[in-house]
Amino acid sequence: MSWRILCLAAVVAGLPVWAEEPFDYFDNSWSVIGLKDYARGTRITPDNRLMIGTSVGTDETEADKASVRIRFGRELTPLGRNQTKTLMEGWLPVNLLAAQDGPIRYEFTLWATPLPSVKDWRKAFDWPHEGDNFLNWVAVRVTNAGTVPCEGKLRFEQAGPYEQAQHPVPSLAVRREFSWTLEPGKPVECFVAIPWEPAEGADYTHEDAKLWLDRTVECWRGVMAAAASIRVPDDKASQALLAAHVCQLIASDHGELHGGEGFYDEFYIRDGAYQVMELEEAGLHEAARNAIKPFTEHQLKDGRFESQKNQLDANGQAQWALWQYWKTSGDRQWLERVYPQMRRAADWTMEARRRAPADSPFAGLLPPTPADGESLWDGTHHIVGYDFWNLRGLLCTADAARALGNADEAEMLLAEAAAYRAVIDKAWQRTGLTHFPPSWEKEGTHWGNTETLWPTPIFPENDARVTALMQELRERHLGGFAEGTIRWTDGKIAPAIHPYMSVYTTMASLACGEDERVVDEFYWYLLHATATQAFPEGIFFKRKFAWSNTIPHGTGASNYALLLRHMLIDEKGGELHLLTAIPDWWLEDGREISVENAPTHFGPTSFRLRGAAQGVLLTLTPPEREAPKRVVLHLPRSRPLENACGGVEVVLRENQSRRLDFPGVMAQYRTIGK
């Protein structure tokens, strides 16, 4: 049986109950169902078609090439954008949506499982041990809420590969219909089971949809139960964090992190460096171990790391990613294995810096080359972010050398970094600007030049050029921030904002102690998500449209998770800072912040902070692998620490001037343009 939709009318007891449809920012709201580390996932279009099959295109208009459309009701109306997708429990990769036809309500549940033919379904949920093919499920519960019998109908229509099946069965391969005379208050259920690829001879008509849904929920809960746990008094924030973890695991192809599912479906060092950091800090240790390996496999013969041809930031990003994995895991043996690669990459940087003639204004900087983030493709510009990242790479490699006892190498690398920094200072002086530009020629869009204090600082927090850049971006660049988010455009597209790139500026404010600004931008970031907690790349914000349908975006999800984690737990050199920037209301009487087994540069840590009548109560399990120089707890003056907690230094800040929360940012958003 090839490329068939297999359907069965059955009672599927215990399907979830749907609540009122929530806010969804996007007019092109995509979602995905899939399995951990499988090569493919099924994208669900904004009008709720399932894109299934190997010929699936990345553009929404190409969804008809391999899609399943669902029609419902007496007129067989297609599901559309009016039906908002949500996630079970707010984070599980089980999509829920509902539609109404008069008194008849249709409730849909969509999820993915291994093929029922696998020998070990638990192992198959964890890894594609028995192949990458999987089964898509659509379960439907139909209920008559009226007082008299009414007709109910469903139709599943297929296009593309299903019509071209080797041995098509018209009634199944082209469409499948259900119809009922529904008595009031007596629901009926049915499901369809759709393999991603042809499954010859397979018959799923006798499978138990409820059983496979329960297995799906059990397995995903098990994955998260083994990870670090972070819970804050804002359910949406906590659920979006779990959904961000799931996003990385579905986007992972046999352990290699990809930028998206069906788009950007390949490995990028630029994206992957943040994505693997997300897995590390989530405590998903095995996934992080798998995900860091591809970095070591993308080194050229000359020592430079590369995933995008001639884009030089990847060299420093790879060095930092390898360093960051060691700092979080504490795996010294692993560092010993990869240090030679880090050193070769540093050697490349040192050699490349010396290519320009000594009398060139760009002497000591990296050579000109293309850059997509800065929208400078002609290869004639010197990219500031490339220099920043390779400087960071030198510093990370020097720290690794020191940790391995290579004091002479560490000293030499630090001297090289100091000389590099001096060249950067001179290049900035020649620009005549108060801030760092995208390129030393002062052209291009802001990108890598914004990564100044994050993910590791390469300048002091009070560097006037850093603060001037933050002000330039927020207040002047292309009109300043829109919807709490940085603007980005190459001059050829409609006005756009770029949430995940905006995080680099927000993180700079976190380093500078600007808690209220950080929390405000955190909620704007959370606003720019779908109701299935999926984040985009860039947004044409005038029409609420993610460009190129880049949802769910792996880096968009990872940067949300990283932002929330570092608001709660932030390493600053040898110090561990807690609650550097959180909403004051999270500390109100009776509210609780809970962090369990969170990996840090010093080892795992746990703490629980509960709001009390006059302040807050803290219990802390500090990291034991390495003692931080200081553990600093940041609190507003109105919520002091009531109990003694040894080894914790409390720093009081001013109370925030207003309540910062998701309803508040939604209210601001709805007033824009009025």
C-alpha positions as CSV (number, residue, x, y, z in Angstrom):
1,M,0.0,0.0,0.0
2,S,1.8,3.2,-1.2
3,W,1.2,6.8,-0.2
4,R,-2.2,6.1,1.1
5,I,-4.2,7.9,3.8
6,L,-5.6,5.2,6.1
7,C,-8.8,6.2,7.9
8,L,-10.9,4.6,10.6
9,A,-14.0,5.8,12.3
10,A,-13.5,5.0,16.0
11,V,-14.2,6.2,19.5
12,V,-11.0,7.7,20.8
13,A,-11.7,8.3,24.4
14,G,-10.0,11.0,26.4
15,L,-9.1,13.4,23.7
16,P,-8.3,16.9,25.1
17,V,-10.8,19.6,25.7
18,W,-10.1,22.9,23.9
19,A,-10.2,26.3,25.5
20,E,-10.9,29.6,23.9
21,E,-8.5,30.5,21.0
22,P,-5.5,32.5,22.2
23,F,-3.6,35.4,20.7
24,D,-1.5,34.5,17.6
25,Y,0.6,37.3,16.3
26,F,1.1,36.0,12.7
27,D,-1.1,36.0,9.7
28,N,1.1,33.2,8.4
29,S,1.2,31.0,11.4
30,W,3.0,27.7,10.7
31,S,3.5,24.8,13.1
32,V,5.2,21.5,12.9
33,I,4.7,18.0,14.2
34,G,7.6,15.5,14.3
35,L,9.9,13.4,16.3
36,K,13.2,13.9,18.1
37,D,16.2,13.7,15.7
38,Y,14.3,12.4,12.7
39,A,15.4,13.8,9.4
40,R,12.0,15.3,8.6
41,G,9.0,16.8,10.2
42,T,5.5,17.7,9.0
43,R,4.8,21.4,8.7
44,I,1.2,22.6,9.2
45,T,0.4,25.5,7.0
46,P,-1.4,28.7,8.2
47,D,-4.6,27.4,6.7
48,N,-4.1,24.1,8.5
49,R,-3.0,21.7,5.7
50,L,-0.4,19.1,6.5
51,M,2.7,19.2,4.2
52,I,3.8,15.6,3.9
53,G,6.2,13.9,1.6
54,T,9.7,14.3,0.2
55,S,8.7,16.8,-2.5
56,V,7.4,19.4,0.0
57,G,8.5,22.9,-1.0
58,T,9.4,25.6,1.5
59,D,7.0,28.3,0.2
60,E,3.4,28.4,1.3
61,T,2.3,28.4,-2.3
62,E,4.0,25.1,-2.8
63,A,2.1,23.4,0.0
64,D,-0.3,22.0,-2.6
65,K,2.5,19.9,-4.0
66,A,2.2,17.5,-1.1
67,S,-0.6,18.4,1.3
68,V,-3.6,17.1,3.1
69,R,-6.5,19.4,3.3
70,I,-9.3,18.9,5.9
71,R,-12.9,20.0,5.2
72,F,-15.6,19.9,7.8
73,G,-19.4,20.6,8.1
74,R,-22.4,20.3,6.0
75,E,-20.8,22.5,3.2
76,L,-17.4,20.8,3.6
77,T,-15.7,24.1,4.4
78,P,-11.9,23.8,4.4
79,L,-10.1,24.5,7.6
80,G,-8.5,27.9,7.3
81,R,-6.6,30.7,9.1
82,N,-9.6,31.3,11.3
83,Q,-8.9,28.1,13.2
84,T,-6.0,28.9,15.6
85,K,-3.6,26.1,16.4
86,T,-2.4,25.6,20.0
87,L,-0.3,23.0,21.8
88,M,-1.4,20.4,24.3
89,E,-0.3,21.6,27.7
90,G,1.1,24.7,26.0
91,W,4.3,23.0,24.8
92,L,3.9,19.3,23.7
93,P,4.2,18.9,19.9
94,V,0.6,17.9,19.7
95,N,-1.4,20.5,17.8
96,L,-5.0,21.3,18.7
97,L,-7.6,23.3,16.8
98,A,-11.3,23.5,16.6
99,A,-14.0,24.5,14.1
100,Q,-17.7,25.2,14.3
101,D,-20.6,24.5,11.9
102,G,-23.8,25.6,13.5
103,P,-24.3,23.5,16.6
104,I,-21.6,21.0,15.5
105,R,-18.1,21.4,17.0
106,Y,-15.1,19.6,15.4
107,E,-12.1,19.2,17.6
108,F,-8.8,18.2,15.9
109,T,-5.7,16.7,17.4
110,L,-2.5,16.3,15.2
111,W,0.7,14.6,16.2
112,A,3.5,12.3,15.0
113,T,4.7,8.9,16.1
114,P,7.0,6.2,14.9
115,L,5.4,3.7,12.6
116,P,3.4,1.1,14.6
117,S,5.5,-1.6,12.9
118,V,8.7,-0.6,14.9
119,K,10.1,-3.3,17.2
120,D,10.7,-0.9,20.1
121,W,8.4,2.1,20.1
122,R,10.2,3.7,23.1
123,K,13.6,3.6,21.4
124,A,11.9,4.8,18.1
125,F,10.5,7.9,19.9
126,D,14.0,8.7,21.1
127,W,15.9,8.2,17.9
128,P,15.2,7.0,14.3
129,H,16.7,3.5,15.1
130,E,14.5,1.8,12.5
131,G,14.4,4.5,9.8
132,D,13.2,8.0,9.4
133,N,9.7,7.3,8.2
134,F,7.0,8.1,10.7
135,L,3.2,8.4,11.0
136,N,1.1,11.6,11.1
137,W,-2.1,11.3,13.1
138,V,-5.3,13.5,12.8
139,A,-7.9,12.6,15.4
140,V,-11.3,14.3,15.3
141,R,-14.0,14.5,17.9
142,V,-17.4,15.7,16.6
143,T,-20.0,16.9,19.0
144,N,-23.6,18.2,18.6
145,A,-24.2,20.9,21.2
146,G,-27.7,21.5,19.9
147,T,-31.1,20.0,20.9
148,V,-32.0,18.1,17.8
149,P,-30.1,15.6,15.6
150,C,-27.8,17.3,13.0
151,E,-25.6,16.2,10.1
152,G,-21.9,16.1,10.5
153,K,-19.3,15.7,7.7
154,L,-15.5,15.5,7.3
155,R,-13.4,15.1,4.2
156,F,-9.7,14.6,3.8
157,E,-8.2,15.5,0.4
158,Q,-4.8,14.8,-0.8
159,A,-2.6,16.2,-3.5
160,G,0.9,15.6,-4.9
161,P,2.5,12.3,-4.1
162,Y,-0.7,10.7,-3.0
163,E,-2.3,11.1,-6.4
164,Q,0.9,9.6,-7.9
165,A,0.9,6.5,-5.8
166,Q,2.2,3.4,-7.5
167,H,-1.1,1.5,-6.8
168,P,-3.5,4.2,-5.9
169,V,-6.8,3.4,-4.3
170,P,-9.1,6.3,-5.4
171,S,-11.3,6.2,-2.3
172,L,-8.3,6.5,-0.1
173,A,-5.6,8.1,-2.1
174,V,-7.7,11.0,-3.4
175,R,-10.1,11.7,-0.6
176,R,-11.8,10.2,2.4
177,E,-15.2,11.3,3.7
178,F,-17.1,10.7,6.9
179,S,-20.7,11.6,7.6
180,W,-22.9,11.1,10.6
181,T,-26.3,12.0,12.0
182,L,-25.3,13.3,15.3
183,E,-27.6,13.0,18.3
184,P,-27.3,15.9,20.9
185,G,-24.6,15.3,23.4
186,K,-23.3,12.1,21.8
187,P,-19.9,12.7,20.2
188,V,-18.3,10.6,17.6
189,E,-14.6,10.3,16.9
190,C,-12.5,9.3,13.9
191,F,-8.9,9.5,12.9
192,V,-6.6,9.3,9.8
193,A,-3.1,7.9,9.9
194,I,-0.7,9.2,7.2
195,P,2.8,7.9,6.7
196,W,5.5,10.5,5.6
197,E,6.8,8.1,3.0
198,P,5.2,5.1,1.2
199,A,4.7,2.2,3.6
200,E,4.1,-0.9,1.4
201,G,1.6,-3.3,2.7
202,A,1.0,-1.3,5.9
203,D,-2.4,-1.3,7.4
204,Y,-3.0,1.0,10.3
205,T,-6.8,0.7,10.4
206,H,-6.8,-1.3,13.6
207,E,-4.4,0.9,15.5
208,D,-5.4,2.6,18.7
209,A,-5.1,6.4,18.2
210,K,-5.6,7.0,22.0
211,L,-2.8,4.6,22.8
212,W,-0.4,6.3,20.4
213,L,-1.3,9.8,21.6
214,D,-0.7,8.6,25.2
215,R,2.7,7.2,24.1
216,T,3.6,10.5,22.4
217,V,2.8,12.5,25.6
218,E,4.6,10.1,27.8
219,C,7.8,10.1,25.7
220,W,8.0,13.9,25.4
221,R,7.3,14.3,29.1
222,G,10.1,11.8,29.8
223,V,12.5,13.9,27.7
224,M,11.8,17.0,29.7
225,A,11.7,15.2,33.1
226,A,15.4,14.3,32.5
227,A,16.3,17.9,31.7
228,A,16.8,20.9,33.8
229,S,13.5,22.4,35.1
230,I,12.7,26.1,35.1
231,R,9.3,27.3,36.2
232,V,8.3,30.9,36.6
233,P,4.9,32.4,37.7
234,D,4.0,33.1,34.1
235,D,2.6,30.0,32.5
236,K,3.1,31.3,28.9
237,A,6.8,32.1,29.6
238,S,7.3,28.6,31.1
239,Q,5.5,26.8,28.3
240,A,7.3,28.7,25.6
241,L,10.6,27.6,27.2
242,L,9.6,23.9,27.0
243,A,8.4,24.4,23.4
244,A,11.7,26.0,22.5
245,H,13.5,22.8,23.7
246,V,11.1,20.7,21.7
247,C,11.8,22.9,18.6
248,Q,15.5,22.1,18.8
249,L,15.0,18.4,19.2
250,I,12.6,18.2,16.2
251,A,14.9,20.4,14.1
252,S,17.8,18.1,14.9
253,D,18.6,15.7,12.1
254,H,20.3,12.6,13.5
255,G,21.9,14.9,16.1
256,E,22.8,17.7,13.7
257,L,21.0,21.0,14.5
258,H,19.3,22.6,11.5
259,G,17.8,26.1,11.2
260,G,14.3,24.9,10.5
261,E,12.1,22.1,9.3
262,G,11.5,22.2,5.6
263,F,13.4,25.6,5.3
264,Y,17.0,26.4,6.3
265,D,17.1,22.6,6.7
266,E,20.8,22.3,7.0
267,F,23.6,23.0,9.5
268,Y,24.7,26.6,10.1
269,I,27.5,27.4,12.6
270,R,26.0,30.8,13.1
271,D,22.6,29.4,14.2
272,G,23.9,26.1,15.6
273,A,26.2,27.8,18.1
274,Y,23.2,29.3,19.9
275,Q,21.1,26.3,19.4
276,V,23.6,23.9,21.0
277,M,24.0,26.4,23.9
278,E,20.3,26.2,24.4
279,L,20.4,22.4,24.7
280,E,23.4,22.6,27.1
281,E,21.6,25.1,29.4
282,A,18.4,23.0,29.2
283,G,20.3,20.1,30.6
284,L,19.6,18.0,27.5
285,H,23.1,16.5,27.8
286,E,22.9,13.7,25.2
287,A,21.4,16.0,22.6
288,A,24.1,18.6,23.3
289,R,26.8,16.0,23.0
290,N,25.4,15.0,19.6
291,A,24.9,18.5,18.5
292,I,28.4,19.8,19.2
293,K,30.1,17.1,17.0
294,P,29.2,18.8,13.6
295,F,31.2,21.8,14.7
296,T,34.4,19.7,14.7
297,E,33.6,18.4,11.2
298,H,33.4,21.8,9.6
299,Q,37.0,22.9,9.7
300,L,38.9,23.6,6.5
301,K,42.4,22.5,5.7
302,D,43.7,26.0,6.5
303,G,42.2,25.8,10.0
304,R,39.2,28.0,9.5
305,F,35.7,26.8,10.6
306,E,33.1,27.4,7.9
307,S,29.5,26.4,7.1
308,Q,28.6,29.3,4.8
309,K,31.2,30.0,2.2
310,N,33.6,32.8,3.0
311,Q,31.6,34.1,5.9
312,L,34.2,34.5,8.5
313,D,32.2,34.8,11.7
314,A,31.8,31.0,11.8
315,N,35.5,30.6,12.7
316,G,35.1,32.5,16.0
317,Q,31.6,31.2,16.6
318,A,32.9,27.6,16.4
319,Q,35.7,28.3,18.8
320,W,33.3,29.9,21.2
321,A,30.8,27.0,20.8
322,L,33.5,24.4,21.7
323,W,34.6,26.5,24.6
324,Q,31.0,27.0,25.8
325,Y,30.4,23.3,25.7
326,W,33.4,22.6,27.9
327,K,32.5,25.4,30.3
328,T,29.0,24.0,30.8
329,S,29.8,20.3,30.7
330,G,33.1,20.5,32.6
331,D,34.4,17.7,30.3
332,R,38.2,18.3,30.4
333,Q,39.0,15.2,28.3
334,W,36.7,16.5,25.6
335,L,38.4,19.9,25.7
336,E,41.8,18.2,25.3
337,R,40.6,16.5,22.2
338,V,39.2,19.7,20.5
339,Y,41.8,22.2,21.7
340,P,44.1,21.5,18.7
341,Q,41.2,22.5,16.4
342,M,40.6,25.6,18.4
343,R,44.2,26.5,18.2
344,R,44.3,25.9,14.4
345,A,41.4,28.2,14.0
346,A,43.2,30.8,16.1
347,D,46.3,30.4,13.9
348,W,44.1,31.1,10.9
349,T,42.9,34.3,12.5
350,M,46.4,35.4,13.2
351,E,47.5,34.7,9.7
352,A,44.5,36.3,8.0
353,R,44.9,39.5,10.1
354,R,48.4,39.9,8.6
355,R,47.4,39.7,4.9
356,A,46.8,43.4,4.4
357,P,49.8,45.6,3.8
358,A,51.1,47.5,6.8
359,D,50.2,50.8,5.3
360,S,46.6,49.8,4.6
361,P,43.8,51.5,6.7
362,F,42.6,47.9,7.3
363,A,45.9,46.4,8.4
364,G,45.3,44.0,11.2
365,L,41.7,43.4,10.4
366,L,40.2,40.4,8.6
367,P,40.0,40.6,4.8
368,P,36.9,41.8,3.0
369,T,34.4,39.1,2.2
370,P,30.6,38.6,1.8
371,A,28.2,38.8,4.7
372,D,24.5,37.9,4.6
373,G,23.5,39.3,8.0
374,E,24.9,42.7,7.1
375,S,23.5,42.4,3.5
376,L,26.9,43.0,2.0
377,W,27.3,40.4,-0.7
378,D,29.9,42.0,-3.1
379,G,32.8,40.8,-1.0
380,T,34.4,44.3,-0.8
381,H,33.6,45.2,2.8
382,H,35.4,44.6,6.0
383,I,32.7,43.2,8.4
384,V,32.9,44.4,12.0
385,G,31.0,41.3,13.3
386,Y,33.6,39.1,11.7
387,D,36.4,40.8,13.7
388,F,34.3,40.7,16.9
389,W,33.7,37.0,16.6
390,N,37.3,36.1,15.8
391,L,38.5,38.3,18.7
392,R,36.1,36.3,20.9
393,G,37.5,33.1,19.5
394,L,41.0,34.1,20.4
395,L,39.9,34.9,24.0
396,C,38.0,31.6,24.3
397,T,41.0,29.6,22.9
398,A,43.3,31.4,25.4
399,D,41.1,30.4,28.3
400,A,41.0,26.8,27.1
401,A,44.9,26.9,26.9
402,R,45.0,28.2,30.4
403,A,42.7,25.5,31.7
404,L,44.8,22.8,30.1
405,G,48.0,24.1,31.6
406,N,49.4,25.7,28.5
407,A,50.4,29.0,30.1
408,D,52.7,30.1,27.4
409,E,50.1,29.6,24.6
410,A,47.5,31.3,26.7
411,E,49.8,34.3,27.2
412,M,50.6,34.5,23.5
413,L,46.9,34.3,22.5
414,L,46.0,37.0,25.0
415,A,48.7,39.2,23.5
416,E,47.4,38.6,20.0
417,A,43.9,39.5,21.3
418,A,45.2,42.7,22.8
419,A,46.8,43.7,19.5
420,Y,43.6,42.8,17.6
421,R,41.6,45.0,20.0
422,A,44.0,47.9,19.4
423,V,43.5,47.6,15.7
424,I,39.7,47.5,16.1
425,D,39.9,50.7,18.2
426,K,41.9,52.4,15.5
427,A,39.4,51.2,12.8
428,W,36.5,52.6,14.9
429,Q,38.2,56.0,15.3
430,R,38.6,56.3,11.6
431,T,34.8,55.9,11.1
432,G,34.1,59.1,13.0
433,L,31.0,57.4,14.6
434,T,30.1,57.2,18.2
435,H,29.1,53.5,17.8
436,F,30.3,50.4,16.0
437,P,29.0,50.2,12.4
438,P,28.1,47.0,10.5
439,S,31.2,47.3,8.4
440,W,34.3,49.4,8.7
441,E,33.2,51.1,5.5
442,K,30.1,52.1,7.5
443,E,27.7,50.3,5.2
444,G,25.3,47.4,5.6
445,T,22.7,46.3,8.1
446,H,23.4,45.9,11.8
447,W,24.1,42.3,12.8
448,G,27.3,40.9,14.2
449,N,28.4,44.3,15.4
450,T,25.6,44.1,18.0
451,E,27.2,41.0,19.7
452,T,29.5,43.1,21.9
453,L,28.6,41.9,25.5
454,W,26.9,38.7,24.5
455,P,27.5,35.8,24.5
456,T,30.7,36.7,26.2
457,P,31.9,40.3,26.7
458,I,34.6,41.5,24.4
459,F,34.3,45.1,25.7
460,P,33.7,46.6,29.1
461,E,30.0,47.1,30.1
462,N,30.6,50.8,30.3
463,D,32.3,51.1,26.9
464,A,30.8,54.3,25.4
465,R,30.7,52.7,21.9
466,V,28.6,49.9,23.2
467,T,26.1,52.1,24.9
468,A,26.0,54.4,21.8
469,L,25.2,51.5,19.6
470,M,22.4,50.4,21.9
471,Q,21.0,53.9,21.7
472,E,21.5,54.1,17.9
473,L,19.5,50.9,17.4
474,R,16.7,51.6,19.8
475,E,16.2,55.3,19.0
476,R,17.4,56.2,15.5
477,H,18.3,53.3,13.2
478,L,15.5,53.1,10.6
479,G,13.3,55.0,13.0
480,G,14.3,53.0,16.1
481,F,12.8,49.9,17.7
482,A,9.4,48.9,16.5
483,E,7.2,46.8,18.7
484,G,10.0,46.6,21.2
485,T,12.2,45.0,18.6
486,I,15.2,46.0,16.4
487,R,14.5,46.9,12.8
488,W,16.4,45.1,10.0
489,T,16.2,45.6,6.3
490,D,18.5,45.4,3.3
491,G,16.7,48.3,1.6
492,K,15.0,46.0,-0.9
493,I,12.2,44.5,1.3
494,A,9.3,46.0,3.2
495,P,10.0,47.5,6.7
496,A,11.0,44.6,8.9
497,I,11.9,43.8,12.5
498,H,14.1,40.9,13.6
499,P,13.3,39.5,17.0
500,Y,16.1,37.0,17.5
501,M,18.7,39.5,16.4
502,S,17.2,42.0,18.8
503,V,18.2,39.7,21.7
504,Y,21.8,40.6,21.3
505,T,21.0,44.2,22.2
506,T,18.7,43.1,25.0
507,M,21.5,40.9,26.4
508,A,23.8,43.9,26.3
509,S,21.3,45.7,28.5
510,L,21.2,42.6,30.8
511,A,24.9,42.9,31.2
512,C,24.5,46.5,32.0
513,G,21.9,45.9,34.7
514,E,19.0,47.5,32.8
515,D,16.4,45.2,34.3
516,E,13.2,47.0,33.3
517,R,14.3,47.4,29.7
518,V,15.2,43.8,29.5
519,V,11.9,42.6,30.9
520,D,10.0,44.9,28.6
521,E,11.8,43.5,25.5
522,F,11.4,40.0,26.8
523,Y,7.6,40.3,26.7
524,W,7.8,41.9,23.2
525,Y,9.8,38.9,22.1
526,L,7.2,36.6,23.6
527,L,4.5,38.5,21.8
528,H,6.2,37.8,18.4
529,A,5.3,34.1,18.5
530,T,2.5,31.9,17.3
531,A,-0.1,30.4,19.5
532,T,1.9,27.2,19.2
533,Q,4.9,29.0,20.9
534,A,6.8,29.1,17.6
535,F,9.2,31.9,16.8
536,P,10.1,33.4,13.4
537,E,13.2,34.8,11.8
538,G,12.3,38.3,10.6
539,I,8.8,39.9,10.5
540,F,7.2,42.2,8.1
541,F,5.4,43.8,11.1
542,K,3.1,46.1,9.1
543,R,1.2,42.9,8.0
544,K,2.1,40.5,10.8
545,F,4.0,38.2,8.4
546,A,7.1,36.2,9.0
547,W,9.3,36.5,5.9
548,S,9.7,33.4,3.8
549,N,7.4,31.5,6.2
550,T,10.3,30.9,8.6
551,I,8.3,29.5,11.4
552,P,9.2,27.6,13.6
553,H,12.7,29.0,13.5
554,G,15.4,27.1,15.5
555,T,17.4,30.2,16.4
556,G,14.3,32.2,17.2
557,A,13.4,29.5,19.7
558,S,16.9,29.1,21.1
559,N,17.3,32.9,21.7
560,Y,14.0,33.0,23.6
561,A,15.2,30.2,25.9
562,L,18.6,31.8,26.3
563,L,17.1,35.2,27.2
564,L,14.9,33.7,29.9
565,R,17.6,31.5,31.3
566,H,20.1,34.4,31.6
567,M,17.5,36.7,33.2
568,L,17.3,34.0,35.9
569,I,20.8,32.6,36.0
570,D,23.7,34.5,34.4
571,E,27.4,33.7,34.5
572,K,29.6,36.9,34.6
573,G,33.2,35.8,34.5
574,G,33.8,33.9,37.8
575,E,30.5,35.1,39.3
576,L,27.0,33.6,39.3
577,H,24.1,36.1,39.2
578,L,20.5,35.1,40.0
579,L,17.4,37.1,38.9
580,T,19.4,39.8,37.1
581,A,16.2,40.9,35.3
582,I,12.8,39.6,36.1
583,P,9.3,41.2,36.5
584,D,8.8,42.4,40.0
585,W,5.4,40.7,40.1
586,W,7.1,37.3,39.9
587,L,8.2,37.9,43.5
588,E,4.8,38.7,44.9
589,D,3.5,37.0,48.0
590,G,2.7,33.3,47.2
591,R,4.4,33.3,43.8
592,E,7.4,31.0,43.2
593,I,10.4,30.7,40.9
594,S,11.8,27.2,40.7
595,V,15.0,26.1,39.0
596,E,16.3,22.5,39.3
597,N,19.6,21.1,38.1
598,A,20.3,24.0,35.8
599,P,23.8,23.5,34.2
600,T,26.2,26.5,34.7
601,H,29.8,27.1,34.1
602,F,30.4,26.1,37.7
603,G,28.2,22.9,37.7
604,P,24.5,22.3,38.1
605,T,22.6,24.5,40.5
606,S,19.1,24.6,41.9
607,F,17.1,27.2,43.8
608,R,13.6,28.0,44.8
609,L,12.5,31.5,45.6
610,R,9.0,32.1,47.1
611,G,7.3,35.4,47.6
612,A,6.4,36.0,51.3
613,A,4.4,38.7,53.1
614,Q,7.3,41.2,53.5
615,G,9.8,39.9,50.9
616,V,11.1,36.6,49.5
617,L,12.4,33.3,50.9
618,L,15.3,31.6,49.1
619,T,16.6,28.0,49.2
620,L,19.7,27.4,47.1
621,T,21.8,24.4,46.2
622,P,25.0,26.0,44.8
623,P,27.1,24.4,42.1
624,E,29.9,22.1,43.4
625,R,32.2,21.5,40.5
626,E,33.7,24.9,40.9
627,A,32.9,27.5,43.5
628,P,31.9,30.9,42.0
629,K,33.8,33.9,43.3
630,R,30.4,35.4,44.2
631,V,26.8,34.3,44.1
632,V,24.7,37.5,43.7
633,L,20.9,37.6,44.1
634,H,19.3,40.7,42.6
635,L,16.0,41.9,44.2
636,P,13.8,45.0,44.0
637,R,13.9,47.1,47.2
638,S,10.3,46.2,47.9
639,R,11.0,42.5,48.1
640,P,14.1,41.9,50.3
641,L,15.4,38.5,51.3
642,E,13.7,37.5,54.6
643,N,15.8,34.4,55.4
644,A,19.6,33.9,55.8
645,C,21.2,32.1,52.9
646,G,24.9,31.5,53.4
647,G,27.2,32.5,50.6
648,V,24.7,34.7,48.8
649,E,25.2,38.4,48.3
650,V,22.0,40.4,47.9
651,V,22.0,43.4,45.6
652,L,18.9,45.6,45.8
653,R,17.7,47.5,42.8
654,E,15.0,50.1,42.3
655,N,11.4,48.8,41.9
656,Q,10.2,48.7,38.3
657,S,8.1,51.7,37.4
658,R,5.2,49.7,36.0
659,R,3.9,46.1,35.9
660,L,5.5,44.3,33.0
661,D,3.6,41.3,31.7
662,F,2.2,39.6,28.6
663,P,-1.3,41.2,28.9
664,G,0.4,44.6,29.2
665,V,2.5,44.2,26.1
666,M,-0.6,42.9,24.2
667,A,-2.4,46.1,25.2
668,Q,0.4,48.2,24.0
669,Y,0.5,46.3,20.7
670,R,-3.2,46.8,20.1
671,T,-2.9,50.6,20.5
672,I,-0.2,50.8,17.8
673,G,-1.5,52.5,14.7
674,K,-4.7,53.7,16.3
